[in-house]
Amino acid sequence: MPGFELIGKEEQQAVNEIFTSGSLFYNGKRVKQFEEMFAQYLGMKYAVAVSSGTAALKTALIAAGIGKGDEVITQAFTFIATVEAILDVGAKPIIVNIDETYNMDTIELEKAITPSTKAIIPVDMLGVATEVDRINAIAKEHNLVIIDDCCESLGAEWGNKKLGTDYDMAVFSFDNGKTITTGEGGMIATNNLDWYKLCIEYRDHGHENNPKKPRGRDTHRIPGFNFRTTELNAAIGIQQLKKLDYIVESNRRNYKILKNEISDINGLKFRKIPSKCTPLCDTLIFNFPTKNVATEFVALIKQNGLNTKNVPDAIEWHFAPYWDHIFDKFDFQNGDIWDSTKFSSDMLDRSVAIPIMVKMQNDIILETGSIIRSMAEKVLNN
Ligand SMILES: Cc1ncc(COP(=O)(O)O)c(C=O)c1O
């Protein structure tokens, strides 16, 4: 699964070097190098490092000029941060269902567009791409900005490009559970120079970094905030980026073995992957015919020492109907959030997400497959 498994001596040495030859402040060479390496990895022109994926989402929305009175469409199955960022810029989140890909339903997306819609935030959940071409076509027709929440999918691909690069902006997270980690951290990537500059300024109190001025007398044009990251985070990020290809390769290898082991179980249905997507493969998702069967299955595999991921484990923080502490700022399509998201809740209730670890040995994968098989057959034959 994620980069935390591979935090090791390279990261430790890179951090140590800062104490002998660097500054902890963000504006040093490591942040810049991390940004350049990241942009290069994606094949995009610009990348801006910030303090978290949530900060990246908000910064991208600000750069795109989204604010009060604007509607931003996103999906019901996402981490709460997507919606928090929309609310924090003063815009209104509009929630649409997921489909069998567990990502944004593009038919619902189209129906949710109003004259107030300004942006779409598709979320590539758990390593799999949203329908990039379709969402781009819809956005083009309605003149909408797309900010890809790619926090959970660094390393996935769309066609022969890295996922995120076909949208206007893409944001990434480097928290402890992500493909690569810097402890905490985030990144915005874009090919748009204006948005890039606005992101750089917003994350640093509006500083334009005017070369003709000392920092204390720097010029400014927009209100900003402090979403800077540090040299420490960047030093770790650089080392983690060097391991990214290996992480993705291992995920894919392990995922393939496990999926093969359980692919012929009658009644167990795998997540639909869009045809142009090569997933990150850090999570294997499948579903059962009913919620009861899925619940029984999860209880049994846990008794056998297997873990599950966001589904069902952390679903409350990843599914909109549970966020009643922020409901006063929403509008729901059909008046009620559970009614509006019925398709999503039915899908998620029947689903199980198995984490795929980078360091999973063959015998462990085979054992995992065998536990899944015997428990699935047991609950399906009950
Ligand atoms: C889909 C999604 N968006 C945004 C975030 C926020 O990232 P961070 O934890 O770095 O703020 C996360 C992190 O869990 C996420 O999974």
The ligand as a Tripos MOL2 file, in Angstrom:
@<TRIPOS>MOLECULE
LIG
   16    16     1     0     0
SMALL
NO_CHARGES

@<TRIPOS>ATOM
      1 C1         -9.9450   11.7930   -1.2510 C.3       1 LIG1
      2 C2         -9.1730   12.6300   -0.2670 C.ar      1 LIG1
      3 N1         -9.1900   13.9670   -0.4050 N.ar      1 LIG1
      4 C3         -8.5070   14.7640    0.4390 C.ar      1 LIG1
      5 C4         -7.7710   14.2460    1.4800 C.ar      1 LIG1
      6 C5         -7.0780   15.1740    2.4180 C.3       1 LIG1
      7 O1         -5.7040   14.9760    2.4750 O.3       1 LIG1
      8 P1         -4.8850   15.3760    3.8010 P.3       1 LIG1
      9 O2         -5.1150   14.3150    4.8150 O.co2     1 LIG1
     10 O3         -3.4700   15.4160    3.3320 O.co2     1 LIG1
     11 O4         -5.3710   16.7110    4.2280 O.co2     1 LIG1
     12 C6         -7.7170   12.8630    1.6630 C.ar      1 LIG1
     13 C7         -6.9600   12.2640    2.7870 C.2       1 LIG1
     14 O5         -7.3460   11.3120    3.4100 O.2       1 LIG1
     15 C8         -8.4470   12.0350    0.7710 C.ar      1 LIG1
     16 O6         -8.4480   10.7030    0.9150 O.3       1 LIG1
@<TRIPOS>BOND
     1     1     2 1
     2     2     3 ar
     3     2    15 ar
     4     3     4 ar
     5     4     5 ar
     6     5     6 1
     7     5    12 ar
     8     6     7 1
     9     7     8 1
    10     8     9 2
    11     8    10 1
    12     8    11 1
    13    12    13 1
    14    12    15 ar
    15    13    14 2
    16    15    16 1
@<TRIPOS>SUBSTRUCTURE
     1 LIG1         1 GROUP 0 **** ****
